[in-house]
Amino acid sequence: MDIPSKCISFSPNWFYPQIAQMNGEILCYGVNDQVFVYNSETKHFKYTLQGQQKVTMLYLKDQYIFVGQEGGVITMFQQQKYLGKLEFNIEIPMILKEMNNEYLLLDNKGIALGFKLNDKFELIHFALKLITQPHCIPKWGDENVVIYQSGRMYRFEQKSEYDYPYHVLCVDRFKNKYGVLNKLHKAISLHVFQLDQIDEWKQTNTINENDIFIELKFIVNEKLPTDNLKKASLSIKFLDDKQIFVTSKQGEIFLIQLTNQVKSLKLDANVISDKHFYKLPQEIHIKGIYLMNNYLNQYYTVGLDRRIFSFRVEDGQIVDYHKFVCLAGKVNKLQIGKEKNLIYFHDQTLKSLDLTKNKYPTHINEFWKITDFSNFYISPFQEGIVMIQKDQKIELVDIYKEQLLDKYNSEDPIAKIEWLNKKQVLLLLDLFDVEQIQIDQENELLTKPHQIQDYVLIIMLTGRIQLIDLSTGQVLFNFLIQQKIKLQQIIKNKTFDIVTINMNSIQFLFNNDKCYLFYIFNGYHVFYYQKLHFDTKQIHNTEINCIDVSLYNNNIYLLTGCNNQTISINVIHNEIVLLGYLKHRFPIQKVQQRNGLITSQAKCHQSLQVWNVTEILQRMIPSRQTLEGLEKANIRGHSGFLLDFVYFTNNLVITSSEDQTIKVFDIDQIQNKMPPNKKKSKKKVKLDNQQQD
């Protein structure tokens, strides 16, 4: 499987996979009543199964996928094509294997069924193969043997059963060898044997001397109670007949050399032993490994933490392991911290990615668990300091130290929050003609225990703004913005029955000891205010969705994006001067200027459009024309609609999407320049009684 070096994800709104299988270049997940498929061509498919029964079994054969559900239903697919379904009178299908042109189906109660299918995947033969002990959960089944969790083994050739003396955790096979990870009381052991040695067990009631039997000391928890061992995520995988992998609940991968020298060793997971025993760093999978498989000399692990890792083995050493991040839900907002870390909210947790490395992404750090989350705002002045909004409540937290520093309450619903330093506060007070406020003596004595000396400006949906000094918690001012800038008098030459400010669009810009205010009002107009200078214009004939204010070559530029699929470029020279329009194919949701590049995110669209407007910004010639031929790149790669984007450097842009992925793109490497002609809908396959082949 050629997994790209970008974040990938397979399913929306799920926590842990219930079952997973990998066969060659296909990886398949089962989550509740849905199946998610990923292949080496970076294609994602999603199947929603009929009946809403939970997926309990997956079997992959070439390009064919067999899905078992509670109730004994087996549904068959070929990529996105529905092939049919089978219904058996069993409770929970557990394992499906093909053997000698026949399929073996094992359930959770010790029943084994054999059946055959024709070329149209229709049932042509069915037979009951065996019934063993009740509630005997199968761990392995092939053409030679069925191995159950209780230790019971059934051999097809002899049609006989054997009692294996240990509780079976997991099984793997390589040619004529079987590897069994087993448990007796609090000890976990690895047993490697051949089937022809089973008869000697029955005669001597002991493990054969030619078998390899290794006791493993895994620290599953601080203690080793039996209950925890039952829940431990342990698995094994043969590399060849001389080497085998063992994974532990801690997410470690151990490569054990199967030689006579290790038969009597007690291998300790906390100590890197000699040449017989190797392990990967502990941070690989922090919640345990769910699945392990190999393809084209590369090994892949899928963890309960929803990450995928790949590695190779050279000279008995595990080398060249790569980290891939698998997200479990949508990321609606991306921000870059002071130290160039990407911070985002996902799965009720604020998370951080260090993107300063050469490969993207690197290890995810999870910090602050959040419930009732509305939004978050990263401090541009101190790394790790974040304002978390929960409706009308605000929390000041240090996510790296995982400390709650302070709490605040807003009297009205919050639109957004701006971080300010002391110099910016003085400019803001001057903009609104507010006298410099002296801190109350009582509040000065009640200085907060944290060392945060900055300020936050809370912008409320009602038109009210509030400035808070974080060092003392004192509210420095609280007023309606319409009253301070006397909006009705400023626009007295224009006729407006009602003046409505879009508080979500408010942006402040600080430049050359001046503070500028921009926002959208009455839907169609933009407003610019700088104390003695102001202007308002109707730039579009439809509702404006977003604005962006930025500096470039010591000039202030204002961008607007609206529903008529256009972006306006404006420069501020004591008034709003229009330089021209950029035409998109879809309504604009977000727009941003950076270093002469304008980037736009469209509504319900999967690509990001970039224009190079350096020459337009430098010439500053007023125009109402549509500017053509300026397209630099159209960034594609998501299978879901874009949710947000942020620039990491001048040429690296980070995107998040409804497909549950975060991707990093190098604009200079993008070959597409124009957006696609048609919107792509998310692929989703639903099965019903009317569905045809």
C-alpha positions as CSV (number, residue, x, y, z in Angstrom):
1,M,0.0,0.0,0.0
2,D,1.5,3.3,-1.1
3,I,0.2,5.5,1.7
4,P,0.9,9.2,1.0
5,S,3.0,11.3,3.4
6,K,0.0,13.4,4.3
7,C,-2.6,13.0,7.0
8,I,-5.2,10.5,5.9
9,S,-8.5,9.4,7.5
10,F,-11.1,6.9,6.6
11,S,-14.4,7.6,8.4
12,P,-16.4,10.4,9.8
13,N,-17.4,10.8,13.5
14,W,-16.1,7.5,14.9
15,F,-13.8,6.8,17.8
16,Y,-12.3,3.3,17.4
17,P,-12.6,0.7,14.7
18,Q,-14.6,-2.4,15.7
19,I,-12.8,-4.5,13.2
20,A,-10.2,-4.0,10.5
21,Q,-8.5,-6.1,7.8
22,M,-5.7,-5.4,5.3
23,N,-5.0,-7.5,2.2
24,G,-2.4,-6.3,-0.2
25,E,-3.2,-2.7,-1.1
26,I,-6.7,-2.6,0.4
27,L,-7.4,-1.5,4.0
28,C,-10.9,-2.0,5.3
29,Y,-12.6,-0.8,8.5
30,G,-15.8,-1.7,10.1
31,V,-17.5,0.8,12.3
32,N,-21.0,0.2,13.6
33,D,-23.1,-0.5,10.5
34,Q,-20.7,1.1,8.0
35,V,-17.6,-0.1,6.2
36,F,-14.8,2.2,5.1
37,V,-12.3,1.2,2.4
38,Y,-8.9,2.7,1.4
39,N,-6.7,1.6,-1.4
40,S,-3.3,2.5,-2.8
41,E,-4.8,4.8,-5.4
42,T,-5.8,7.0,-2.4
43,K,-9.5,6.3,-3.1
44,H,-11.9,6.2,-0.2
45,F,-15.2,4.3,-0.4
46,K,-18.0,4.2,2.2
47,Y,-20.7,1.6,2.5
48,T,-23.8,2.0,4.7
49,L,-25.2,-1.5,5.3
50,Q,-28.9,-2.4,5.4
51,G,-30.5,-3.2,8.8
52,Q,-28.1,-1.2,11.0
53,Q,-26.6,-4.3,12.5
54,K,-23.0,-4.0,13.7
55,V,-20.1,-5.2,11.5
56,T,-18.5,-8.2,13.2
57,M,-16.4,-9.7,10.4
58,L,-14.4,-8.7,7.3
59,Y,-12.7,-10.8,4.7
60,L,-10.7,-9.5,1.8
61,K,-10.0,-11.6,-1.3
62,D,-8.3,-9.8,-4.2
63,Q,-10.6,-6.9,-4.9
64,Y,-13.6,-8.5,-3.2
65,I,-14.8,-7.6,0.3
66,F,-17.0,-9.8,2.5
67,V,-18.7,-8.1,5.4
68,G,-20.4,-10.0,8.2
69,Q,-23.0,-8.4,10.5
70,E,-24.8,-9.4,13.6
71,G,-27.7,-11.7,12.7
72,G,-25.7,-13.8,10.2
73,V,-25.8,-11.5,7.1
74,I,-22.8,-11.6,4.8
75,T,-22.7,-8.7,2.2
76,M,-20.3,-8.8,-0.7
77,F,-18.7,-6.0,-2.7
78,Q,-16.2,-5.5,-5.5
79,Q,-14.8,-2.0,-4.8
80,Q,-18.0,0.2,-5.1
81,K,-20.1,-2.5,-6.8
82,Y,-22.6,-4.4,-4.7
83,L,-22.5,-8.1,-5.5
84,G,-25.2,-9.5,-3.2
85,K,-25.7,-10.9,0.3
86,L,-26.1,-14.2,2.1
87,E,-28.1,-15.0,5.2
88,F,-27.2,-17.8,7.6
89,N,-28.9,-18.9,10.8
90,I,-26.1,-17.9,13.1
91,E,-25.8,-15.1,15.7
92,I,-22.5,-13.4,15.0
93,P,-20.1,-14.3,12.2
94,M,-16.5,-14.0,13.4
95,I,-14.1,-15.4,10.7
96,L,-14.4,-16.2,7.0
97,K,-11.6,-18.0,5.1
98,E,-11.4,-19.5,1.6
99,M,-10.0,-23.1,1.5
100,N,-10.0,-25.5,-1.5
101,N,-12.6,-23.5,-3.5
102,E,-14.9,-23.5,-0.5
103,Y,-15.5,-20.9,2.2
104,L,-15.3,-21.6,5.9
105,L,-17.5,-19.4,8.2
106,L,-17.0,-19.5,12.0
107,D,-19.5,-17.9,14.4
108,N,-19.3,-16.9,18.1
109,K,-20.8,-20.2,19.4
110,G,-18.4,-22.8,18.0
111,I,-20.3,-23.4,14.8
112,A,-18.4,-23.8,11.5
113,L,-20.2,-23.7,8.2
114,G,-18.9,-24.5,4.7
115,F,-20.4,-23.1,1.5
116,K,-19.6,-22.5,-2.1
117,L,-20.4,-19.6,-4.5
118,N,-20.7,-19.5,-8.2
119,D,-19.3,-16.7,-10.5
120,K,-22.3,-14.5,-9.7
121,F,-21.6,-14.9,-6.0
122,E,-24.8,-17.0,-5.5
123,L,-24.9,-19.8,-2.9
124,I,-24.6,-23.2,-4.6
125,H,-23.6,-25.4,-1.7
126,F,-24.0,-25.3,2.0
127,A,-23.1,-27.7,4.8
128,L,-22.6,-27.8,8.6
129,K,-18.9,-28.7,9.2
130,L,-18.7,-29.0,13.0
131,I,-20.1,-27.9,16.3
132,T,-17.7,-27.6,19.2
133,Q,-18.1,-26.3,22.7
134,P,-20.8,-23.7,23.1
135,H,-19.7,-20.0,23.2
136,C,-16.3,-21.0,21.9
137,I,-14.9,-17.9,20.2
138,P,-12.7,-18.7,17.1
139,K,-9.3,-17.1,16.8
140,W,-8.1,-18.7,13.6
141,G,-9.5,-20.8,10.8
142,D,-7.9,-22.2,7.6
143,E,-7.8,-25.3,5.5
144,N,-6.0,-27.2,8.2
145,V,-7.3,-26.3,11.6
146,V,-9.7,-24.2,13.6
147,I,-8.3,-22.7,16.8
148,Y,-10.6,-21.4,19.5
149,Q,-10.0,-18.9,22.4
150,S,-10.5,-21.6,25.0
151,G,-7.6,-23.7,23.5
152,R,-9.8,-26.2,21.7
153,M,-8.3,-27.1,18.3
154,Y,-10.1,-28.9,15.5
155,R,-8.2,-30.6,12.6
156,F,-10.1,-31.2,9.4
157,E,-8.0,-34.0,8.0
158,Q,-8.3,-36.2,11.1
159,K,-11.7,-34.8,12.0
160,S,-10.6,-34.7,15.6
161,E,-10.4,-32.2,18.4
162,Y,-7.5,-31.4,20.8
163,D,-7.4,-29.4,24.0
164,Y,-4.6,-26.9,24.0
165,P,-3.5,-26.2,27.6
166,Y,-3.6,-22.4,27.3
167,H,-6.0,-19.5,26.8
168,V,-5.5,-18.3,23.2
169,L,-5.1,-14.6,22.6
170,C,-4.2,-14.5,18.9
171,V,-2.8,-16.7,16.1
172,D,-0.8,-16.3,12.9
173,R,0.5,-18.8,10.3
174,F,3.5,-19.0,8.0
175,K,3.6,-22.0,5.7
176,N,3.5,-25.0,8.0
177,K,4.2,-23.1,11.2
178,Y,1.6,-21.6,13.6
179,G,2.3,-18.9,16.2
180,V,0.0,-18.7,19.2
181,L,0.1,-15.9,21.7
182,N,-1.4,-17.5,24.8
183,K,-2.1,-16.7,28.5
184,L,-1.9,-18.8,31.6
185,H,-2.9,-17.0,34.8
186,K,-0.8,-13.7,34.7
187,A,1.8,-14.9,32.2
188,I,1.8,-14.3,28.5
189,S,3.8,-16.7,26.2
190,L,4.6,-17.1,22.5
191,H,4.3,-20.7,21.2
192,V,5.5,-21.6,17.7
193,F,4.7,-25.1,16.5
194,Q,3.8,-27.3,13.5
195,L,0.6,-29.2,13.2
196,D,2.2,-32.6,12.9
197,Q,3.4,-32.1,16.5
198,I,-0.1,-32.0,17.9
199,D,-0.3,-35.8,18.2
200,E,2.7,-35.8,20.5
201,W,1.0,-33.3,22.8
202,K,-1.9,-35.7,23.1
203,Q,0.3,-38.6,24.1
204,T,2.6,-36.7,26.5
205,N,0.2,-33.9,27.6
206,T,3.2,-31.5,27.4
207,I,4.7,-29.1,24.9
208,N,7.0,-30.7,22.3
209,E,10.7,-30.1,22.8
210,N,11.0,-29.0,19.2
211,D,8.5,-26.2,19.8
212,I,9.7,-22.7,20.5
213,F,8.0,-21.5,23.7
214,I,8.9,-18.0,25.0
215,E,7.6,-16.4,28.1
216,L,7.0,-12.6,27.6
217,K,6.9,-10.1,30.4
218,F,4.6,-7.3,29.1
219,I,3.7,-4.5,31.4
220,V,0.0,-4.2,30.5
221,N,-0.6,-1.9,33.5
222,E,1.1,-1.1,36.7
223,K,-0.1,-4.4,37.9
224,L,-0.9,-7.5,35.9
225,P,-4.5,-8.6,36.8
226,T,-6.2,-11.2,34.6
227,D,-9.0,-8.8,33.6
228,N,-6.5,-6.3,32.1
229,L,-4.8,-9.1,30.2
230,K,-8.1,-10.1,28.6
231,K,-8.5,-6.5,27.4
232,A,-4.9,-6.2,26.2
233,S,-4.4,-5.4,22.5
234,L,-1.9,-8.1,21.7
235,S,-1.2,-9.5,18.2
236,I,1.5,-11.4,16.3
237,K,2.7,-11.5,12.7
238,F,5.2,-13.7,11.1
239,L,8.0,-12.0,9.1
240,D,9.4,-15.3,7.9
241,D,10.0,-18.7,9.5
242,K,12.7,-17.3,11.7
243,Q,11.2,-14.0,12.9
244,I,7.9,-12.9,14.3
245,F,6.4,-9.6,15.5
246,V,4.6,-9.2,18.8
247,T,2.7,-6.0,19.6
248,S,1.7,-4.9,23.1
249,K,-1.1,-2.9,24.6
250,Q,1.3,0.0,25.1
251,G,1.7,0.3,21.3
252,E,5.2,-1.2,21.1
253,I,6.3,-3.5,18.3
254,F,8.8,-6.3,19.2
255,L,10.7,-8.3,16.7
256,I,11.7,-11.7,18.1
257,Q,14.2,-14.0,16.5
258,L,12.9,-17.6,16.6
259,T,16.0,-19.5,17.4
260,N,16.8,-22.3,19.9
261,Q,18.6,-19.8,22.0
262,V,15.4,-17.9,22.9
263,K,13.4,-20.9,24.0
264,S,14.3,-20.5,27.6
265,L,14.5,-16.7,27.7
266,K,12.0,-14.5,29.6
267,L,11.9,-11.5,27.4
268,D,11.1,-8.3,29.3
269,A,9.2,-5.5,27.4
270,N,10.8,-2.8,29.5
271,V,14.4,-3.8,28.6
272,I,15.8,-3.9,25.1
273,S,17.5,-7.3,25.1
274,D,20.2,-8.7,22.9
275,K,20.1,-9.7,19.2
276,H,17.0,-11.9,19.7
277,F,14.7,-9.0,20.7
278,Y,14.1,-5.5,19.3
279,K,11.4,-2.9,19.8
280,L,10.2,0.4,18.4
281,P,9.9,3.6,20.5
282,Q,6.9,3.8,22.8
283,E,5.4,6.8,21.2
284,I,4.5,5.0,18.0
285,H,1.0,3.8,19.0
286,I,0.0,5.2,22.4
287,K,-3.2,3.2,22.6
288,G,-2.3,-0.2,21.3
289,I,-2.1,-1.7,17.8
290,Y,-5.3,-3.0,16.3
291,L,-4.0,-4.5,13.0
292,M,-0.7,-5.4,11.5
293,N,0.0,-6.6,8.0
294,N,2.8,-6.6,5.3
295,Y,2.7,-5.7,1.6
296,L,5.7,-5.5,-0.8
297,N,8.3,-5.7,1.9
298,Q,6.7,-2.9,3.9
299,Y,4.8,-3.5,7.2
300,Y,1.8,-1.4,8.3
301,T,0.3,-1.0,11.7
302,V,-3.1,0.5,12.5
303,G,-3.5,1.7,16.1
304,L,-6.5,2.3,18.4
305,D,-5.3,5.9,18.3
306,R,-6.3,6.0,14.6
307,R,-2.8,6.3,13.3
308,I,-1.1,4.3,10.6
309,F,2.7,3.5,10.7
310,S,4.8,1.8,8.1
311,F,8.3,0.3,8.5
312,R,10.8,-2.1,7.0
313,V,13.0,-4.8,8.4
314,E,16.7,-4.9,7.5
315,D,19.2,-7.4,9.1
316,G,16.8,-8.1,11.9
317,Q,16.3,-4.4,12.7
318,I,13.1,-2.4,12.4
319,V,14.0,0.7,10.3
320,D,12.5,3.6,8.4
321,Y,9.2,3.8,10.3
322,H,6.9,6.6,9.2
323,K,4.1,8.2,11.0
324,F,0.7,8.9,9.4
325,V,-2.1,10.6,11.2
326,C,-5.7,9.3,11.1
327,L,-8.3,11.8,12.3
328,A,-11.6,10.7,13.8
329,G,-13.7,13.8,13.0
330,K,-13.8,17.0,11.2
331,V,-11.4,19.9,11.9
332,N,-13.3,23.1,11.4
333,K,-10.6,25.6,12.4
334,L,-6.8,25.7,12.0
335,Q,-4.4,28.2,13.6
336,I,-0.6,28.6,13.7
337,G,1.0,29.2,17.1
338,K,3.8,31.5,18.0
339,E,6.4,28.8,17.7
340,K,5.1,27.6,14.3
341,N,2.9,24.7,15.6
342,L,-0.4,23.9,14.0
343,I,-3.1,23.9,16.6
344,Y,-6.6,22.6,16.0
345,F,-9.6,21.3,17.8
346,H,-10.6,17.7,17.2
347,D,-12.4,14.9,19.2
348,Q,-13.0,17.2,22.1
349,T,-9.3,18.0,22.4
350,L,-7.0,20.8,21.4
351,K,-4.1,19.2,19.5
352,S,-0.8,20.4,18.2
353,L,1.4,19.3,15.2
354,D,5.0,20.3,14.9
355,L,5.3,21.2,11.3
356,T,8.9,22.5,11.4
357,K,10.2,19.0,10.4
358,N,10.9,18.0,6.9
359,K,8.1,15.4,6.8
360,Y,4.5,16.2,7.4
361,P,2.8,15.4,9.6
362,T,4.8,14.5,12.7
363,H,3.6,13.3,16.1
364,I,0.3,14.7,17.3
365,N,0.3,16.2,20.8
366,E,-3.0,16.1,22.6
367,F,-3.5,18.7,25.3
368,W,-6.7,20.1,26.6
369,K,-10.0,18.2,26.7
370,I,-13.0,20.4,26.0
371,T,-16.7,19.9,26.4
372,D,-19.4,22.3,25.2
373,F,-16.9,23.8,22.8
374,S,-17.7,26.8,20.6
375,N,-14.4,28.2,19.5
376,F,-10.7,28.8,20.5
377,Y,-8.3,31.7,20.0
378,I,-4.5,31.2,20.2
379,S,-2.4,33.9,21.8
380,P,0.0,35.5,19.2
381,F,2.3,36.6,22.1
382,Q,2.9,33.5,24.2
383,E,3.1,29.9,23.0
384,G,0.5,27.6,24.4
385,I,-1.9,30.2,25.8
386,V,-5.4,29.8,24.4
387,M,-8.8,31.4,25.0
388,I,-11.5,28.8,24.8
389,Q,-15.1,30.0,24.2
390,K,-18.0,28.0,25.5
391,D,-21.1,30.0,24.4
392,Q,-21.0,33.0,26.8
393,K,-18.2,31.6,29.0
394,I,-14.5,32.0,28.3
395,E,-11.6,30.0,29.8
396,L,-8.0,31.1,29.7
397,V,-5.8,27.9,29.6
398,D,-2.2,26.9,29.1
399,I,-2.6,23.9,26.9
400,Y,1.0,22.7,27.2
401,K,1.0,22.7,31.0
402,E,-2.7,21.7,31.0
403,Q,-3.7,24.4,33.4
404,L,-6.9,26.4,33.7
405,L,-5.6,29.9,34.4
406,D,-8.8,32.0,34.6
407,K,-12.5,32.2,33.7
408,Y,-14.7,35.0,32.4
409,N,-18.3,35.5,31.6
410,S,-19.8,37.6,28.8
411,E,-23.2,39.3,29.2
412,D,-24.1,38.6,25.5
413,P,-23.5,35.9,23.0
414,I,-19.9,36.1,21.6
415,A,-19.1,36.6,17.9
416,K,-15.3,36.5,18.2
417,I,-12.3,37.3,20.4
418,E,-9.2,39.3,19.5
419,W,-5.8,39.2,21.4
420,L,-4.1,42.6,22.0
421,N,-0.9,43.8,23.6
422,K,-0.5,47.0,25.5
423,K,0.5,49.2,22.6
424,Q,-2.5,48.0,20.5
425,V,-4.8,48.7,23.5
426,L,-3.6,52.3,23.6
427,L,-4.3,52.7,19.8
428,L,-7.7,51.1,20.3
429,L,-8.6,53.5,23.1
430,D,-7.6,56.4,20.8
431,L,-9.7,55.1,18.0
432,F,-12.8,55.1,20.1
433,D,-11.9,58.3,22.0
434,V,-11.8,56.5,25.3
435,E,-9.7,58.0,28.0
436,Q,-6.8,55.9,29.3
437,I,-8.3,53.9,32.1
438,Q,-6.4,53.6,35.4
439,I,-6.5,50.2,37.1
440,D,-8.5,50.1,40.3
441,Q,-6.3,49.8,43.4
442,E,-8.4,46.9,44.7
443,N,-7.9,45.0,41.4
444,E,-4.2,45.8,41.4
445,L,-3.9,44.0,44.7
446,L,-5.8,41.1,43.3
447,T,-3.4,40.3,40.6
448,K,-4.0,37.0,38.9
449,P,-1.5,34.1,39.8
450,H,-0.6,33.7,36.1
451,Q,1.9,35.8,34.3
452,I,-0.2,36.8,31.3
453,Q,0.1,40.5,30.7
454,D,-2.0,40.8,27.5
455,Y,-5.6,41.9,26.8
456,V,-8.5,40.3,25.0
457,L,-11.3,42.2,23.1
458,I,-14.6,40.3,23.2
459,I,-16.8,41.2,20.3
460,M,-20.5,40.3,20.9
461,L,-23.3,39.6,18.5
462,T,-25.4,42.4,19.9
463,G,-22.8,45.0,18.8
464,R,-21.2,45.4,22.1
465,I,-17.4,45.1,22.6
466,Q,-15.6,44.5,25.9
467,L,-11.9,44.9,26.7
468,I,-10.4,42.8,29.5
469,D,-7.0,43.1,31.2
470,L,-5.9,39.5,31.7
471,S,-3.3,40.4,34.4
472,T,-6.1,41.6,36.8
473,G,-9.3,40.5,35.2
474,Q,-10.6,44.1,35.1
475,V,-13.0,45.2,32.3
476,L,-11.4,48.4,30.8
477,F,-14.4,49.3,28.7
478,N,-17.8,47.9,27.6
479,F,-19.9,49.8,25.0
480,L,-21.9,49.5,21.8
481,I,-19.7,50.0,18.8
482,Q,-22.4,52.0,16.9
483,Q,-22.5,54.7,19.6
484,K,-18.8,55.3,19.7
485,I,-18.2,55.7,16.0
486,K,-21.6,57.5,15.5
487,L,-22.4,55.4,12.5
488,Q,-25.6,57.2,11.6
489,Q,-23.8,60.5,11.3
490,I,-20.9,59.0,9.3
491,I,-23.2,57.6,6.6
492,K,-25.8,60.5,6.7
493,N,-25.3,61.2,3.0
494,K,-26.5,57.6,2.3
495,T,-30.0,56.4,2.8
496,F,-30.4,53.4,5.1
497,D,-33.6,52.5,7.0
498,I,-31.7,50.0,9.2
499,V,-28.0,49.7,9.9
500,T,-26.9,46.2,10.8
501,I,-23.3,45.4,11.5
502,N,-22.0,41.9,10.9
503,M,-20.1,41.5,14.1
504,N,-18.4,38.2,12.9
505,S,-16.7,40.2,10.1
506,I,-15.1,42.9,12.3
507,Q,-11.3,43.2,11.8
508,F,-8.8,45.5,13.4
509,L,-5.5,46.5,11.8
510,F,-2.7,48.2,13.6
511,N,-0.1,50.0,11.5
512,N,2.2,53.0,11.9
513,D,0.7,53.9,15.3
514,K,-2.8,53.9,14.0
515,C,-5.7,51.5,14.5
516,Y,-8.1,50.8,11.6
517,L,-11.6,49.2,11.8
518,F,-13.3,47.2,9.0
519,Y,-16.6,45.3,8.9
520,I,-19.6,44.4,6.7
521,F,-22.9,46.2,7.3
522,N,-26.3,45.7,5.8
523,G,-25.0,42.7,4.0
524,Y,-23.9,44.5,0.8
525,H,-21.5,47.2,2.1
526,V,-18.1,47.4,3.6
527,F,-17.1,50.0,6.1
528,Y,-13.6,51.4,6.9
529,Y,-12.9,53.7,9.9
530,Q,-9.8,55.4,11.1
531,K,-10.9,58.2,13.5
532,L,-10.7,61.2,11.2
533,H,-11.0,59.1,8.0
534,F,-13.8,56.7,7.0
535,D,-15.5,55.4,4.0
536,T,-18.3,53.0,3.0
537,K,-19.0,51.4,-0.4
538,Q,-21.3,48.9,-2.0
539,I,-18.8,46.9,-3.9
540,H,-21.0,43.9,-4.8
541,N,-24.6,43.6,-5.8
542,T,-25.1,40.5,-3.6
543,E,-24.4,39.7,0.0
544,I,-20.8,39.8,1.1
545,N,-19.7,36.6,3.0
546,C,-16.2,37.5,4.1
547,I,-13.5,40.2,4.2
548,D,-9.8,40.2,4.7
549,V,-7.5,43.1,5.7
550,S,-3.8,42.9,5.3
551,L,-0.5,44.8,4.7
552,Y,1.6,44.5,1.6
553,N,4.4,46.9,0.7
554,N,3.3,49.3,3.4
555,N,-0.2,49.6,1.9
556,I,-3.5,48.4,3.4
557,Y,-5.5,46.1,1.2
558,L,-9.1,45.0,1.7
559,L,-10.6,41.9,0.1
560,T,-14.2,40.9,0.0
561,G,-15.8,37.7,-1.1
562,C,-19.5,37.2,-1.9
563,N,-22.2,34.9,-3.2
564,N,-21.9,36.1,-6.8
565,Q,-18.6,34.2,-7.0
566,T,-16.4,37.3,-7.1
567,I,-13.6,38.7,-5.0
568,S,-12.9,42.4,-4.9
569,I,-9.4,43.9,-4.4
570,N,-9.3,47.3,-2.7
571,V,-6.6,49.6,-1.4
572,I,-7.2,52.1,1.5
573,H,-6.1,55.7,0.7
574,N,-8.3,57.7,3.1
575,E,-11.1,55.9,1.2
576,I,-11.8,52.5,-0.3
577,V,-10.4,52.3,-3.8
578,L,-11.4,49.4,-6.0
579,L,-8.6,47.8,-8.0
580,G,-10.6,45.1,-9.7
581,Y,-12.4,41.8,-9.3
582,L,-11.3,38.1,-9.4
583,K,-13.9,35.7,-10.7
584,H,-14.4,32.2,-9.2
585,R,-16.8,29.5,-10.2
586,F,-18.4,29.1,-6.8
587,P,-19.6,31.4,-3.9
588,I,-16.7,32.6,-1.7
589,Q,-16.6,31.6,1.9
590,K,-13.1,32.7,3.0
591,V,-10.4,34.9,1.3
592,Q,-6.9,35.8,2.4
593,Q,-4.0,37.8,1.0
594,R,-0.4,36.8,1.8
595,N,2.8,38.0,0.1
596,G,0.9,39.0,-3.1
597,L,-1.1,35.8,-3.3
598,I,-4.8,35.8,-2.9
599,T,-6.3,32.4,-1.7
600,S,-10.0,31.7,-1.6
601,Q,-12.1,28.9,-0.2
602,A,-15.5,28.4,-1.9
603,K,-18.7,27.1,-0.3
604,C,-19.3,23.4,-0.6
605,H,-16.2,22.9,-2.6
606,Q,-13.2,20.6,-2.4
607,S,-10.4,22.8,-3.9
608,L,-8.6,25.9,-2.9
609,Q,-7.9,28.6,-5.5
610,V,-4.8,30.8,-5.5
611,W,-4.2,33.9,-7.7
612,N,-0.9,35.9,-8.0
613,V,-1.9,39.6,-7.8
614,T,1.6,41.0,-7.1
615,E,1.5,43.3,-10.1
616,I,-2.0,44.5,-9.4
617,L,-1.1,45.4,-5.9
618,Q,2.0,47.3,-7.0
619,R,0.4,49.3,-9.8
620,M,-2.8,50.2,-7.7
621,I,-4.7,51.4,-10.8
622,P,-8.4,51.8,-9.9
623,S,-10.6,49.5,-12.0
624,R,-14.0,47.9,-11.9
625,Q,-13.0,45.2,-14.4
626,T,-12.6,41.5,-13.9
627,L,-8.9,40.6,-13.7
628,E,-8.0,37.6,-15.9
629,G,-5.0,35.3,-16.3
630,L,-3.8,35.6,-12.7
631,E,-4.5,32.1,-11.6
632,K,-1.4,30.5,-9.9
633,A,-2.7,27.2,-8.5
634,N,-5.8,25.2,-7.8
635,I,-5.1,23.0,-4.8
636,R,-6.9,19.7,-4.9
637,G,-6.6,16.4,-3.0
638,H,-9.6,16.3,-0.6
639,S,-12.6,14.0,-1.1
640,G,-14.8,16.2,1.1
641,F,-15.7,19.9,1.2
642,L,-13.0,22.2,2.6
643,L,-13.6,23.6,6.1
644,D,-10.6,25.8,6.7
645,F,-7.1,26.7,5.5
646,V,-4.1,28.5,7.0
647,Y,-0.7,29.5,5.7
648,F,2.4,28.0,7.4
649,T,5.0,29.7,5.2
650,N,4.6,31.8,2.0
651,N,4.4,28.6,-0.1
652,L,3.0,26.0,2.3
653,V,-0.7,26.0,3.0
654,I,-2.5,23.7,5.4
655,T,-6.1,22.6,4.7
656,S,-8.8,20.6,6.6
657,S,-11.9,19.0,5.1
658,E,-15.1,17.1,5.7
659,D,-13.2,14.0,4.7
660,Q,-11.5,14.2,8.2
661,T,-8.1,15.0,6.9
662,I,-5.5,17.6,7.3
663,K,-3.2,18.1,4.3
664,V,-0.1,20.2,3.7
665,F,0.5,21.5,0.2
666,D,3.4,23.3,-1.5
667,I,1.8,25.9,-3.8
668,D,4.9,26.0,-6.0
669,Q,4.5,22.3,-6.8
670,I,0.8,22.5,-7.9
671,Q,0.3,22.1,-11.6
672,N,-3.5,22.7,-11.8
673,K,-4.3,26.4,-12.2
674,M,-8.1,26.5,-12.7
675,P,-10.8,25.1,-10.4
676,P,-12.7,22.0,-11.7
677,N,-15.7,22.6,-13.9
678,K,-18.1,20.7,-11.8
679,K,-18.6,20.2,-8.0
680,K,-17.7,16.8,-6.8
681,S,-20.1,15.1,-4.5
682,K,-18.9,12.9,-1.6
683,K,-19.1,9.3,-2.6
684,K,-21.5,7.2,-0.5
685,V,-23.0,3.9,-1.2
686,K,-26.3,2.9,0.4
687,L,-27.7,-0.6,0.1
688,D,-31.4,-1.3,-0.2
689,N,-33.7,-4.0,-1.6
690,Q,-33.9,-2.2,-5.0
691,Q,-30.1,-1.8,-5.5
692,Q,-28.9,-3.5,-8.7
693,D,-25.5,-5.0,-9.5
